Amino acid sequence: MSGVLSRDWLLAEAPSSRRQATWGQRYRLWRDFRRNNLAMAGLVMVAVLVLLAILAPLLAPYDPNVQELGNRLGRPSAAHYLGTD
């Protein structure tokens, strides 16, 4: 098991098993994908959007359906830096 998933094992010209061939093909695809700068930028953007979607309840803790009409035209304060309009 020491040589499993090493670069030599993944890039073998004649794989000894179907598993080795499958992992080798996946590694070659990842290596080619990693060389493309636009593809990597897109992957980073998608990862950031997924992370923001997961953390959305922490980033926006207020319910969008609840309105506070008594303070709808309040001045800027520490709670609302840009006002409440």
C-alpha positions in Angstrom: 0.0 0.0 0.0 3.0 2.3 0.2 3.0 2.9 -3.6 -0.7 3.4 -3.9 -1.7 6.9 -5.3 1.9 7.9 -5.9 2.6 9.8 -9.1 4.4 6.8 -10.7 1.5 4.5 -9.9 -1.0 7.0 -11.3 1.0 7.6 -14.5 1.9 4.0 -15.3 1.9 3.2 -19.0 0.4 -0.2 -18.4 -1.9 -0.2 -15.4 -2.1 -3.5 -13.5 -5.8 -3.1 -12.5 -8.9 -1.3 -13.5 -8.7 0.8 -10.3 -5.2 2.0 -11.2 -6.4 2.9 -14.7 -9.4 4.8 -13.4 -7.4 6.8 -10.8 -4.7 7.5 -13.4 -7.3 8.9 -15.8 -8.7 11.1 -13.0 -5.3 12.3 -12.1 -4.5 13.2 -15.7 -7.8 15.1 -16.0 -7.1 17.0 -12.8 -3.5 17.8 -14.0 -4.8 19.2 -17.3 -7.6 21.1 -15.5 -5.1 22.6 -13.1 -3.0 24.0 -15.9 -5.9 26.1 -17.3 -5.9 29.4 -15.4 -9.4 30.3 -16.3 -10.7 26.9 -15.2 -9.0 27.4 -11.8 -10.4 30.9 -11.5 -13.9 29.5 -12.2 -13.4 26.7 -9.6 -12.3 29.3 -7.0 -15.4 31.4 -7.7 -17.7 28.5 -7.5 -16.1 27.4 -4.2 -16.5 30.9 -2.8 -20.2 31.0 -3.8 -20.8 27.6 -2.2 -19.1 28.7 1.0 -21.2 31.9 1.1 -24.4 29.9 0.5 -23.4 27.6 3.4 -22.6 30.6 5.7 -25.6 32.7 4.6 -27.5 32.3 7.9 -24.5 33.7 9.7 -23.9 36.5 7.3 -27.5 37.8 7.1 -29.2 36.8 10.4 -32.3 39.0 9.8 -35.5 37.6 8.4 -36.2 39.3 5.1 -40.0 38.9 5.5 -40.2 40.8 8.8 -40.4 44.6 8.5 -39.7 47.1 11.2 -42.0 49.9 9.9 -41.7 52.0 13.1 -38.1 52.8 12.3 -38.2 52.8 8.5 -36.7 56.3 8.0 -34.2 56.2 10.9 -30.9 58.1 10.7 -27.6 56.3 10.4 -26.5 54.8 13.7 -24.1 52.1 15.0 -26.8 49.5 14.2 -27.5 50.8 10.6 -24.5 52.6 9.1 -26.3 53.8 6.0 -29.7 54.4 7.6 -32.8 52.4 7.3 -34.5 53.7 4.2 
